[in-house]
Amino acid sequence: TRLRLSVKNMPLVGKVIGPCLGLGVSTFVMIATESILSISFNSSLARYGGDIAVGAMTIITSATQLLSMPVQGLCQGAQPIMSFNFGAGKGDRVKQAFRLQFIICVAYAAAFWAACMLVPQMFASIFSTDPELVRYTAWAMRVYMAGIFSTGFQVSCQSFVALGQAKISLFMACLRKLILLIPLIFILPLILQDKVFAVFLAEPVSDIIAATVTCSAFFIRFNKILATSQKKA
């Protein structure tokens, strides 16, 4: 054996570990805040709507995975492709990869949104046979998922992390859940008369605002970031 593993040759080098942590922290924040988000929704709905509202939220959360998991999987798979070509200074290939990712994510999110608006009871009946719960969930799903079409825009445009923009990516990861959604869950019921409606409404409001900010920031900076990589290459 010409090469042997040795502990003394594996020190933690700050210049190497730092950028790795910086690029991974945005994904960590998105996953870690799910628990806080779930507690916020369930506590508010239990207070204003009771068990049936909490049950509807559980079904809606499960149904949402049918959108979020494929979209996030696609974007995570595209990140290494964009990162490699970005580092190689091949801006055209980065654009091609992003364009394909963007089109697929937006189309899938739009189709899923249309299905939720037209036949929400179909999704609810997958998880429950209680007629009352299915009817309540169908109503709640139309409110909660009113802005879910924007998920395709937001998730695909969070490709800042693939272009080495760790700080911006972290801000975008915090924007929808920590900065917008969780505060709105508690603020909107204080403003609107229908408290349960207000809690569910927090989701589409935060979705649309976050997607608008993320897309605007991405497209404003995209060409500038690519131009910088081509100069370095």
ABEGO torsion letter per residue (X at the ends): XABBBBAAABBBBAAAAAAAAAAAAAAAAAAAAAAAAAAAAAAAAAAAAEAAAAAAAAAAAAAAAAAAAAAAAAAAAAAAAAAAAAAAGBAAAAAAAAAAAAAAAAAAAAAAAAAAAABAAAAAAAABABAAAAAAAAAAAAAAAAAAAAAAAAAAAAAAAAAGBAAAAAAAAAAAAAAAAAAAAAAAAAABABAAAAAAAAAAAAAAAAAAAAAAAAAAAAAAAAAAAAAAX
